[in-house]
Amino acid sequence: MSKRPREAAVEAAQKSAPTYTALGAKGLLRKYYLNGEAGGGGVYLWESEAAARAWYTAEWEARMEKAFGAKPTVTYYDNHVVVDNESGQVRVDG
């Protein structure tokens, strides 16, 4: 698999962005779209693990596999500390 051209990656992200904008009401705080030699993906920041798990269901997995031809991998991490250079803050637990 090779990295998509920037224009194609941006176009695909803009096309799907409304789906993730709508998920704000269900706890999605932020999504970062990824584009690399190993393929595409995203980093998602949810308000809770429960909110994330409510989205990443078996049905979601089947839709993603059908759309992209590969079974998605979801890994959950706790995020206890954030260095936010834009606001000049280091936040612990939020």
TABELLIN-V916126 format. One record per backbone hydrogen bond with DSSP energy under -1.0 kcal/mol. CO is the residue of the C=O (numbers start at 1). NH is the residue of the N-H. Records with the same first field share a line. If there is no record, write none. Layout:
CO->NH  NH
//
This chain:
5->9
6->10
7->11
8->12
9->13
10->14
11->15
12->16
13->17
16->19  20
17->21
18->22
21->24
22->25
23->26  28
24->27
27->47
30->45
32->43
34->41
36->39
39->36
41->34
43->32
45->29  30
48->52
49->53
50->54
52->55  56
55->57
57->61
58->62
59->63
60->64
61->65
62->66
63->67
64->68
65->69
80->93
82->91
84->88  89
89->84
91->82
//
